Amino acid sequence: MKVYLVSLGAGILVGIIYALMQVRSPAPPAVALIGLLGMLIGEQVVPPIKRMMAGEPVTTAWFRTECVPKITGTPPPATLVARRDAPDDKAPESDRPAH
């Protein structure tokens, strides 16, 4: 919530500065928001390409944990993060490598 308030405050401050300088916003709000969405999506095009070039698979689960949270601003699903961050001896039985 704090991030949203800081973002709103920064936007209001820039709006005040624009008004004092008698400058119009460079883009209508809807156009600016669509542009920001495009930037977020564009940022997430590079990681899958890098992963494919390294010969690693791009799975739906990987995309959901690595890319979707960065686009939507929501945290990744806890179960997937817990599995990814768990050391081998703490990982669930299904995720442990066979010896």
Biopython code that builds the backbone (N, CA, C, O; Angstrom):
import numpy as np
from Bio.PDB.StructureBuilder import StructureBuilder

atoms = [
    (1, "MET", "N", (0.828, -1.189, 0.000)),
    (1, "MET", "CA", (0.000, 0.000, 0.000)),
    (1, "MET", "C", (0.875, 1.257, 0.000)),
    (1, "MET", "O", (0.530, 2.265, -0.617)),
    (2, "LYS", "N", (2.017, 1.183, 0.704)),
    (2, "LYS", "CA", (2.900, 2.338, 0.787)),
    (2, "LYS", "C", (3.421, 2.729, -0.599)),
    (2, "LYS", "O", (3.521, 3.914, -0.916)),
    (3, "VAL", "N", (3.752, 1.731, -1.422)),
    (3, "VAL", "CA", (4.261, 2.003, -2.764)),
    (3, "VAL", "C", (3.225, 2.770, -3.578)),
    (3, "VAL", "O", (3.568, 3.697, -4.313)),
    (4, "TYR", "N", (1.962, 2.385, -3.448)),
    (4, "TYR", "CA", (0.902, 3.057, -4.193)),
    (4, "TYR", "C", (0.752, 4.513, -3.739)),
    (4, "TYR", "O", (0.546, 5.406, -4.561)),
    (5, "LEU", "N", (0.856, 4.741, -2.448)),
    (5, "LEU", "CA", (0.735, 6.105, -1.937)),
    (5, "LEU", "C", (1.912, 6.971, -2.385)),
    (5, "LEU", "O", (1.727, 8.135, -2.742)),
    (6, "VAL", "N", (3.113, 6.410, -2.365)),
    (6, "VAL", "CA", (4.287, 7.146, -2.837)),
    (6, "VAL", "C", (4.140, 7.458, -4.323)),
    (6, "VAL", "O", (4.441, 8.571, -4.755)),
    (7, "SER", "N", (3.684, 6.492, -5.101)),
    (7, "SER", "CA", (3.476, 6.701, -6.525)),
    (7, "SER", "C", (2.438, 7.790, -6.775)),
    (7, "SER", "O", (2.632, 8.665, -7.618)),
    (8, "LEU", "N", (1.342, 7.726, -6.037)),
    (8, "LEU", "CA", (0.307, 8.750, -6.175)),
    (8, "LEU", "C", (0.857, 10.116, -5.798)),
    (8, "LEU", "O", (0.600, 11.105, -6.485)),
    (9, "GLY", "N", (1.609, 10.171, -4.712)),
    (9, "GLY", "CA", (2.198, 11.441, -4.275)),
    (9, "GLY", "C", (3.153, 12.016, -5.310)),
    (9, "GLY", "O", (3.145, 13.220, -5.565)),
    (10, "ALA", "N", (3.974, 11.160, -5.905)),
    (10, "ALA", "CA", (4.904, 11.616, -6.939)),
    (10, "ALA", "C", (4.129, 12.147, -8.141)),
    (10, "ALA", "O", (4.496, 13.167, -8.723)),
    (11, "GLY", "N", (3.062, 11.451, -8.506)),
    (11, "GLY", "CA", (2.233, 11.902, -9.620)),
    (11, "GLY", "C", (1.585, 13.243, -9.349)),
    (11, "GLY", "O", (1.528, 14.101, -10.230)),
    (12, "ILE", "N", (1.097, 13.425, -8.134)),
    (12, "ILE", "CA", (0.479, 14.706, -7.771)),
    (12, "ILE", "C", (1.523, 15.822, -7.806)),
    (12, "ILE", "O", (1.254, 16.921, -8.291)),
    (13, "LEU", "N", (2.719, 15.528, -7.286)),
    (13, "LEU", "CA", (3.788, 16.524, -7.293)),
    (13, "LEU", "C", (4.150, 16.928, -8.727)),
    (13, "LEU", "O", (4.309, 18.115, -9.012)),
    (14, "VAL", "N", (4.279, 15.962, -9.619)),
    (14, "VAL", "CA", (4.586, 16.264, -11.018)),
    (14, "VAL", "C", (3.441, 17.055, -11.643)),
    (14, "VAL", "O", (3.680, 17.978, -12.422)),
    (15, "GLY", "N", (2.199, 16.702, -11.309)),
    (15, "GLY", "CA", (1.047, 17.450, -11.818)),
    (15, "GLY", "C", (1.071, 18.901, -11.360)),
    (15, "GLY", "O", (0.758, 19.806, -12.135)),
    (16, "ILE", "N", (1.441, 19.124, -10.109)),
    (16, "ILE", "CA", (1.534, 20.499, -9.591)),
    (16, "ILE", "C", (2.633, 21.268, -10.330)),
    (16, "ILE", "O", (2.446, 22.424, -10.708)),
    (17, "ILE", "N", (3.773, 20.616, -10.530)),
    (17, "ILE", "CA", (4.871, 21.269, -11.250)),
    (17, "ILE", "C", (4.437, 21.612, -12.677)),
    (17, "ILE", "O", (4.715, 22.708, -13.164)),
    (18, "TYR", "N", (3.757, 20.680, -13.347)),
    (18, "TYR", "CA", (3.246, 20.952, -14.697)),
    (18, "TYR", "C", (2.302, 22.153, -14.678)),
    (18, "TYR", "O", (2.379, 23.021, -15.547)),
    (19, "ALA", "N", (1.411, 22.201, -13.687)),
    (19, "ALA", "CA", (0.444, 23.303, -13.609)),
    (19, "ALA", "C", (1.152, 24.635, -13.378)),
    (19, "ALA", "O", (0.797, 25.641, -13.993)),
    (20, "LEU", "N", (2.156, 24.646, -12.492)),
    (20, "LEU", "CA", (2.885, 25.886, -12.222)),
    (20, "LEU", "C", (3.655, 26.361, -13.452)),
    (20, "LEU", "O", (3.795, 27.564, -13.675)),
    (21, "MET", "N", (4.149, 25.425, -14.241)),
    (21, "MET", "CA", (4.885, 25.764, -15.460)),
    (21, "MET", "C", (3.945, 25.978, -16.644)),
    (21, "MET", "O", (4.387, 26.312, -17.744)),
    (22, "GLN", "N", (2.650, 25.784, -16.415)),
    (22, "GLN", "CA", (1.618, 25.899, -17.446)),
    (22, "GLN", "C", (1.934, 24.988, -18.637)),
    (22, "GLN", "O", (1.884, 25.409, -19.793)),
    (23, "VAL", "N", (2.264, 23.718, -18.320)),
    (23, "VAL", "CA", (2.567, 22.704, -19.320)),
    (23, "VAL", "C", (1.500, 21.621, -19.218)),
    (23, "VAL", "O", (1.097, 21.218, -18.126)),
    (24, "ARG", "N", (1.053, 21.159, -20.390)),
    (24, "ARG", "CA", (0.094, 20.045, -20.401)),
    (24, "ARG", "C", (0.836, 18.741, -20.244)),
    (24, "ARG", "O", (2.003, 18.623, -20.615)),
    (25, "SER", "N", (0.145, 17.761, -19.687)),
    (25, "SER", "CA", (0.705, 16.427, -19.589)),
    (25, "SER", "C", (1.040, 15.934, -20.991)),
    (25, "SER", "O", (0.279, 16.182, -21.926)),
    (26, "PRO", "N", (2.173, 15.236, -21.155)),
    (26, "PRO", "CA", (2.571, 14.813, -22.495)),
    (26, "PRO", "C", (1.641, 13.806, -23.161)),
    (26, "PRO", "O", (1.688, 13.649, -24.381)),
    (27, "ALA", "N", (0.812, 13.132, -22.405)),
    (27, "ALA", "CA", (-0.096, 12.147, -23.002)),
    (27, "ALA", "C", (-1.371, 12.079, -22.169)),
    (27, "ALA", "O", (-1.335, 12.255, -20.952)),
    (28, "PRO", "N", (-2.493, 11.825, -22.831)),
    (28, "PRO", "CA", (-3.726, 11.617, -22.056)),
    (28, "PRO", "C", (-3.530, 10.414, -21.117)),
    (28, "PRO", "O", (-2.785, 9.493, -21.451)),
    (29, "PRO", "N", (-4.183, 10.413, -19.959)),
    (29, "PRO", "CA", (-3.971, 9.343, -18.977)),
    (29, "PRO", "C", (-4.151, 7.932, -19.539)),
    (29, "PRO", "O", (-3.355, 7.046, -19.228)),
    (30, "ALA", "N", (-5.166, 7.709, -20.349)),
    (30, "ALA", "CA", (-5.388, 6.356, -20.880)),
    (30, "ALA", "C", (-4.220, 5.929, -21.777)),
    (30, "ALA", "O", (-3.780, 4.781, -21.718)),
    (31, "VAL", "N", (-3.726, 6.841, -22.598)),
    (31, "VAL", "CA", (-2.602, 6.533, -23.479)),
    (31, "VAL", "C", (-1.353, 6.252, -22.649)),
    (31, "VAL", "O", (-0.602, 5.322, -22.941)),
    (32, "ALA", "N", (-1.135, 7.063, -21.615)),
    (32, "ALA", "CA", (0.031, 6.859, -20.751)),
    (32, "ALA", "C", (-0.033, 5.513, -20.051)),
    (32, "ALA", "O", (0.982, 4.825, -19.944)),
    (33, "LEU", "N", (-1.207, 5.128, -19.573)),
    (33, "LEU", "CA", (-1.342, 3.839, -18.880)),
    (33, "LEU", "C", (-1.125, 2.671, -19.827)),
    (33, "LEU", "O", (-0.501, 1.677, -19.454)),
    (34, "ILE", "N", (-1.637, 2.780, -21.052)),
    (34, "ILE", "CA", (-1.417, 1.718, -22.042)),
    (34, "ILE", "C", (0.074, 1.623, -22.363)),
    (34, "ILE", "O", (0.606, 0.527, -22.537)),
    (35, "GLY", "N", (0.742, 2.765, -22.440)),
    (35, "GLY", "CA", (2.183, 2.776, -22.685)),
    (35, "GLY", "C", (2.948, 2.113, -21.553)),
    (35, "GLY", "O", (3.892, 1.361, -21.797)),
    (36, "LEU", "N", (2.549, 2.384, -20.321)),
    (36, "LEU", "CA", (3.189, 1.742, -19.170)),
    (36, "LEU", "C", (2.970, 0.231, -19.183)),
    (36, "LEU", "O", (3.885, -0.537, -18.885)),
    (37, "LEU", "N", (1.767, -0.187, -19.526)),
    (37, "LEU", "CA", (1.491, -1.623, -19.625)),
    (37, "LEU", "C", (2.382, -2.259, -20.688)),
    (37, "LEU", "O", (2.928, -3.342, -20.481)),
    (38, "GLY", "N", (2.524, -1.589, -21.813)),
    (38, "GLY", "CA", (3.406, -2.086, -22.866)),
    (38, "GLY", "C", (4.836, -2.208, -22.395)),
    (38, "GLY", "O", (5.527, -3.163, -22.752)),
    (39, "MET", "N", (5.295, -1.250, -21.591)),
    (39, "MET", "CA", (6.655, -1.317, -21.046)),
    (39, "MET", "C", (6.813, -2.524, -20.126)),
    (39, "MET", "O", (7.815, -3.236, -20.197)),
    (40, "LEU", "N", (5.827, -2.751, -19.267)),
    (40, "LEU", "CA", (5.891, -3.897, -18.352)),
    (40, "LEU", "C", (5.930, -5.218, -19.120)),
    (40, "LEU", "O", (6.713, -6.113, -18.800)),
    (41, "ILE", "N", (5.088, -5.325, -20.120)),
    (41, "ILE", "CA", (5.063, -6.559, -20.916)),
    (41, "ILE", "C", (6.368, -6.702, -21.690)),
    (41, "ILE", "O", (6.927, -7.796, -21.765)),
    (42, "GLY", "N", (6.856, -5.605, -22.267)),
    (42, "GLY", "CA", (8.098, -5.633, -23.018)),
    (42, "GLY", "C", (9.285, -6.080, -22.176)),
    (42, "GLY", "O", (10.163, -6.794, -22.660)),
    (43, "GLU", "N", (9.310, -5.656, -20.909)),
    (43, "GLU", "CA", (10.380, -6.082, -20.006)),
    (43, "GLU", "C", (10.391, -7.594, -19.832)),
    (43, "GLU", "O", (11.448, -8.189, -19.620)),
    (44, "GLN", "N", (9.228, -8.215, -19.919)),
    (44, "GLN", "CA", (9.119, -9.646, -19.664)),
    (44, "GLN", "C", (9.318, -10.493, -20.915)),
    (44, "GLN", "O", (9.211, -11.718, -20.851)),
    (45, "VAL", "N", (9.604, -9.865, -22.048)),
    (45, "VAL", "CA", (9.899, -10.611, -23.260)),
    (45, "VAL", "C", (11.343, -11.128, -23.213)),
    (45, "VAL", "O", (11.638, -12.203, -23.734)),
    (46, "VAL", "N", (12.231, -10.362, -22.591)),
    (46, "VAL", "CA", (13.654, -10.699, -22.572)),
    (46, "VAL", "C", (13.966, -11.953, -21.749)),
    (46, "VAL", "O", (14.695, -12.811, -22.246)),
    (47, "PRO", "N", (13.454, -12.112, -20.511)),
    (47, "PRO", "CA", (13.814, -13.309, -19.730)),
    (47, "PRO", "C", (13.491, -14.646, -20.416)),
    (47, "PRO", "O", (14.334, -15.543, -20.380)),
    (48, "PRO", "N", (12.319, -14.824, -21.037)),
    (48, "PRO", "CA", (12.085, -16.100, -21.719)),
    (48, "PRO", "C", (13.046, -16.323, -22.896)),
    (48, "PRO", "O", (13.474, -17.451, -23.138)),
    (49, "ILE", "N", (13.381, -15.262, -23.621)),
    (49, "ILE", "CA", (14.302, -15.400, -24.744)),
    (49, "ILE", "C", (15.687, -15.817, -24.237)),
    (49, "ILE", "O", (16.323, -16.701, -24.810)),
    (50, "LYS", "N", (16.146, -15.172, -23.158)),
    (50, "LYS", "CA", (17.435, -15.548, -22.567)),
    (50, "LYS", "C", (17.410, -17.003, -22.113)),
    (50, "LYS", "O", (18.371, -17.747, -22.308)),
    (51, "ARG", "N", (16.297, -17.390, -21.507)),
    (51, "ARG", "CA", (16.161, -18.760, -21.009)),
    (51, "ARG", "C", (16.198, -19.763, -22.161)),
    (51, "ARG", "O", (16.849, -20.802, -22.058)),
    (52, "MET", "N", (15.505, -19.457, -23.255)),
    (52, "MET", "CA", (15.504, -20.352, -24.410)),
    (52, "MET", "C", (16.888, -20.427, -25.048)),
    (52, "MET", "O", (17.313, -21.499, -25.478)),
    (53, "MET", "N", (17.592, -19.303, -25.113)),
    (53, "MET", "CA", (18.930, -19.293, -25.692)),
    (53, "MET", "C", (19.917, -20.097, -24.843)),
    (53, "MET", "O", (20.900, -20.628, -25.359)),
    (54, "ALA", "N", (19.646, -20.182, -23.537)),
    (54, "ALA", "CA", (20.496, -20.970, -22.639)),
    (54, "ALA", "C", (20.125, -22.450, -22.693)),
    (54, "ALA", "O", (20.769, -23.273, -22.042)),
    (55, "GLY", "N", (19.094, -22.796, -23.463)),
    (55, "GLY", "CA", (18.672, -24.189, -23.582)),
    (55, "GLY", "C", (17.783, -24.659, -22.448)),
    (55, "GLY", "O", (17.566, -25.859, -22.283)),
    (56, "GLU", "N", (17.268, -23.725, -21.666)),
    (56, "GLU", "CA", (16.374, -24.068, -20.564)),
    (56, "GLU", "C", (14.928, -23.952, -21.039)),
    (56, "GLU", "O", (14.622, -23.113, -21.886)),
    (57, "PRO", "N", (14.034, -24.791, -20.500)),
    (57, "PRO", "CA", (12.640, -24.732, -20.938)),
    (57, "PRO", "C", (11.907, -23.508, -20.369)),
    (57, "PRO", "O", (12.191, -23.047, -19.263)),
    (58, "VAL", "N", (10.986, -23.015, -21.138)),
    (58, "VAL", "CA", (10.104, -21.934, -20.677)),
    (58, "VAL", "C", (8.759, -22.585, -20.416)),
    (58, "VAL", "O", (7.979, -22.813, -21.341)),
    (59, "THR", "N", (8.491, -22.883, -19.159)),
    (59, "THR", "CA", (7.248, -23.558, -18.790)),
    (59, "THR", "C", (6.229, -22.547, -18.285)),
    (59, "THR", "O", (6.570, -21.414, -17.947)),
    (60, "THR", "N", (4.999, -22.969, -18.243)),
    (60, "THR", "CA", (3.941, -22.114, -17.709)),
    (60, "THR", "C", (4.208, -21.791, -16.251)),
    (60, "THR", "O", (4.014, -20.653, -15.825)),
    (61, "ALA", "N", (4.651, -22.777, -15.478)),
    (61, "ALA", "CA", (4.937, -22.546, -14.055)),
    (61, "ALA", "C", (6.057, -21.520, -13.894)),
    (61, "ALA", "O", (5.968, -20.637, -13.041)),
    (62, "TRP", "N", (7.103, -21.627, -14.702)),
    (62, "TRP", "CA", (8.199, -20.656, -14.633)),
    (62, "TRP", "C", (7.682, -19.265, -14.979)),
    (62, "TRP", "O", (7.991, -18.297, -14.284)),
    (63, "PHE", "N", (6.893, -19.158, -16.056)),
    (63, "PHE", "CA", (6.361, -17.867, -16.472)),
    (63, "PHE", "C", (5.490, -17.252, -15.382)),
    (63, "PHE", "O", (5.562, -16.051, -15.121)),
    (64, "ARG", "N", (4.664, -18.090, -14.745)),
    (64, "ARG", "CA", (3.783, -17.584, -13.678)),
    (64, "ARG", "C", (4.563, -17.086, -12.477)),
    (64, "ARG", "O", (4.158, -16.107, -11.849)),
    (65, "THR", "N", (5.674, -17.734, -12.141)),
    (65, "THR", "CA", (6.427, -17.307, -10.957)),
    (65, "THR", "C", (7.420, -16.203, -11.264)),
    (65, "THR", "O", (7.711, -15.387, -10.389)),
    (66, "GLU", "N", (7.949, -16.150, -12.473)),
    (66, "GLU", "CA", (8.989, -15.173, -12.797)),
    (66, "GLU", "C", (8.472, -13.929, -13.502)),
    (66, "GLU", "O", (8.973, -12.836, -13.240)),
    (67, "CYS", "N", (7.501, -14.054, -14.377)),
    (67, "CYS", "CA", (7.073, -12.923, -15.210)),
    (67, "CYS", "C", (5.759, -12.294, -14.757)),
    (67, "CYS", "O", (5.665, -11.073, -14.633)),
    (68, "VAL", "N", (4.765, -13.104, -14.513)),
    (68, "VAL", "CA", (3.436, -12.572, -14.189)),
    (68, "VAL", "C", (3.463, -11.646, -12.967)),
    (68, "VAL", "O", (2.851, -10.579, -13.017)),
    (69, "PRO", "N", (4.151, -12.009, -11.864)),
    (69, "PRO", "CA", (4.165, -11.091, -10.718)),
    (69, "PRO", "C", (4.770, -9.727, -11.047)),
    (69, "PRO", "O", (4.357, -8.717, -10.476)),
    (70, "LYS", "N", (5.733, -9.685, -11.951)),
    (70, "LYS", "CA", (6.352, -8.413, -12.318)),
    (70, "LYS", "C", (5.419, -7.572, -13.176)),
    (70, "LYS", "O", (5.485, -6.344, -13.144)),
    (71, "ILE", "N", (4.556, -8.223, -13.938)),
    (71, "ILE", "CA", (3.598, -7.489, -14.767)),
    (71, "ILE", "C", (2.426, -7.005, -13.929)),
    (71, "ILE", "O", (1.993, -5.861, -14.065)),
    (72, "THR", "N", (1.910, -7.872, -13.064)),
    (72, "THR", "CA", (0.703, -7.541, -12.306)),
    (72, "THR", "C", (0.982, -6.870, -10.969)),
    (72, "THR", "O", (0.096, -6.235, -10.398)),
    (73, "GLY", "N", (2.211, -7.005, -10.464)),
    (73, "GLY", "CA", (2.543, -6.425, -9.164)),
    (73, "GLY", "C", (2.092, -7.272, -7.997)),
    (73, "GLY", "O", (2.151, -6.827, -6.850)),
    (74, "THR", "N", (1.643, -8.481, -8.267)),
    (74, "THR", "CA", (1.223, -9.376, -7.192)),
    (74, "THR", "C", (2.357, -10.337, -6.858)),
    (74, "THR", "O", (3.163, -10.667, -7.728)),
    (75, "PRO", "N", (2.431, -10.787, -5.618)),
    (75, "PRO", "CA", (3.491, -11.746, -5.276)),
    (75, "PRO", "C", (3.236, -13.088, -5.954)),
    (75, "PRO", "O", (2.088, -13.449, -6.213)),
    (76, "PRO", "N", (4.316, -13.831, -6.244)),
    (76, "PRO", "CA", (4.122, -15.148, -6.849)),
    (76, "PRO", "C", (3.421, -16.084, -5.879)),
    (76, "PRO", "O", (3.462, -15.859, -4.670)),
    (77, "PRO", "N", (2.774, -17.137, -6.389)),
    (77, "PRO", "CA", (2.102, -18.087, -5.499)),
    (77, "PRO", "C", (3.085, -18.639, -4.474)),
    (77, "PRO", "O", (4.196, -19.034, -4.827)),
    (78, "ALA", "N", (2.682, -18.668, -3.213)),
    (78, "ALA", "CA", (3.561, -19.070, -2.113)),
    (78, "ALA", "C", (4.075, -20.497, -2.273)),
    (78, "ALA", "O", (5.229, -20.774, -1.947)),
    (79, "THR", "N", (3.251, -21.391, -2.763)),
    (79, "THR", "CA", (3.681, -22.783, -2.870)),
    (79, "THR", "C", (4.814, -22.932, -3.870)),
    (79, "THR", "O", (5.751, -23.692, -3.626)),
    (80, "LEU", "N", (4.749, -22.229, -4.980)),
    (80, "LEU", "CA", (5.805, -22.328, -5.980)),
    (80, "LEU", "C", (7.084, -21.657, -5.501)),
    (80, "LEU", "O", (8.182, -22.160, -5.742)),
    (81, "VAL", "N", (6.944, -20.512, -4.816)),
    (81, "VAL", "CA", (8.121, -19.822, -4.298)),
    (81, "VAL", "C", (8.780, -20.663, -3.224)),
    (81, "VAL", "O", (10.006, -20.773, -3.188)),
    (82, "ALA", "N", (7.983, -21.258, -2.349)),
    (82, "ALA", "CA", (8.536, -22.087, -1.278)),
    (82, "ALA", "C", (9.294, -23.268, -1.862)),
    (82, "ALA", "O", (10.360, -23.621, -1.358)),
    (83, "ARG", "N", (8.774, -23.877, -2.901)),
    (83, "ARG", "CA", (9.458, -25.013, -3.532)),
    (83, "ARG", "C", (10.742, -24.569, -4.207)),
    (83, "ARG", "O", (11.765, -25.246, -4.112)),
    (84, "ARG", "N", (10.692, -23.434, -4.887)),
    (84, "ARG", "CA", (11.860, -22.953, -5.619)),
    (84, "ARG", "C", (12.985, -22.566, -4.660)),
    (84, "ARG", "O", (14.157, -22.811, -4.950)),
    (85, "ASP", "N", (12.634, -21.957, -3.509)),
    (85, "ASP", "CA", (13.631, -21.477, -2.573)),
    (85, "ASP", "C", (14.058, -22.513, -1.546)),
    (85, "ASP", "O", (15.019, -22.291, -0.808)),
    (86, "ALA", "N", (13.364, -23.637, -1.486)),
    (86, "ALA", "CA", (13.674, -24.645, -0.467)),
    (86, "ALA", "C", (14.964, -25.374, -0.814)),
    (86, "ALA", "O", (15.178, -25.745, -1.968)),
    (87, "PRO", "N", (15.840, -25.584, 0.196)),
    (87, "PRO", "CA", (17.015, -26.407, -0.070)),
    (87, "PRO", "C", (16.585, -27.848, -0.345)),
    (87, "PRO", "O", (15.488, -28.251, 0.042)),
    (88, "ASP", "N", (17.444, -28.625, -1.011)),
    (88, "ASP", "CA", (17.077, -29.989, -1.407)),
    (88, "ASP", "C", (16.588, -30.845, -0.247)),
    (88, "ASP", "O", (15.655, -31.631, -0.412)),
    (89, "ASP", "N", (17.211, -30.702, 0.937)),
    (89, "ASP", "CA", (16.796, -31.560, 2.050)),
    (89, "ASP", "C", (15.482, -31.097, 2.671)),
    (89, "ASP", "O", (14.883, -31.841, 3.448)),
    (90, "LYS", "N", (15.019, -29.896, 2.352)),
    (90, "LYS", "CA", (13.754, -29.383, 2.883)),
    (90, "LYS", "C", (12.652, -29.394, 1.827)),
    (90, "LYS", "O", (11.501, -29.092, 2.141)),
    (91, "ALA", "N", (12.977, -29.731, 0.602)),
    (91, "ALA", "CA", (11.995, -29.724, -0.474)),
    (91, "ALA", "C", (10.989, -30.848, -0.277)),
    (91, "ALA", "O", (11.315, -31.880, 0.310)),
    (92, "PRO", "N", (9.765, -30.651, -0.766)),
    (92, "PRO", "CA", (8.779, -31.733, -0.685)),
    (92, "PRO", "C", (9.284, -32.972, -1.408)),
    (92, "PRO", "O", (10.095, -32.872, -2.328)),
    (93, "GLU", "N", (8.801, -34.149, -0.991)),
    (93, "GLU", "CA", (9.257, -35.426, -1.538)),
    (93, "GLU", "C", (9.188, -35.459, -3.063)),
    (93, "GLU", "O", (10.093, -35.973, -3.720)),
    (94, "SER", "N", (8.111, -34.907, -3.621)),
    (94, "SER", "CA", (7.931, -34.954, -5.072)),
    (94, "SER", "C", (8.984, -34.121, -5.819)),
    (94, "SER", "O", (9.234, -34.361, -7.001)),
    (95, "ASP", "N", (9.604, -33.140, -5.133)),
    (95, "ASP", "CA", (10.566, -32.260, -5.782)),
    (95, "ASP", "C", (12.017, -32.698, -5.561)),
    (95, "ASP", "O", (12.930, -32.133, -6.165)),
    (96, "ARG", "N", (12.235, -33.687, -4.711)),
    (96, "ARG", "CA", (13.595, -34.115, -4.430)),
    (96, "ARG", "C", (14.148, -34.931, -5.594)),
    (96, "ARG", "O", (13.435, -35.742, -6.185)),
    (97, "PRO", "N", (15.428, -34.711, -5.922)),
    (97, "PRO", "CA", (16.008, -35.503, -7.009)),
    (97, "PRO", "C", (16.178, -36.948, -6.578)),
    (97, "PRO", "O", (16.456, -37.226, -5.412)),
    (98, "ALA", "N", (16.011, -37.876, -7.526)),
    (98, "ALA", "CA", (16.171, -39.298, -7.224)),
    (98, "ALA", "C", (17.649, -39.626, -7.158)),
    (98, "ALA", "O", (18.431, -39.156, -7.984)),
    (99, "HIS", "N", (18.042, -40.445, -6.165)),
    (99, "HIS", "CA", (19.467, -40.801, -5.998)),
    (99, "HIS", "C", (19.701, -42.219, -6.406)),
    (99, "HIS", "O", (20.832, -42.703, -6.339)),
]
sb = StructureBuilder()
sb.init_structure("model")
sb.init_model(0)
sb.init_chain("A")
sb.init_seg("    ")
for serial, (resi, resn, name, xyz) in enumerate(atoms, 1):
    if name == "N":
        sb.init_residue(resn, " ", resi, " ")
    sb.init_atom(name, np.array(xyz, "f"), 0.0, 1.0, " ", f" {name:<3s}", serial, name[0])
structure = sb.get_structure()
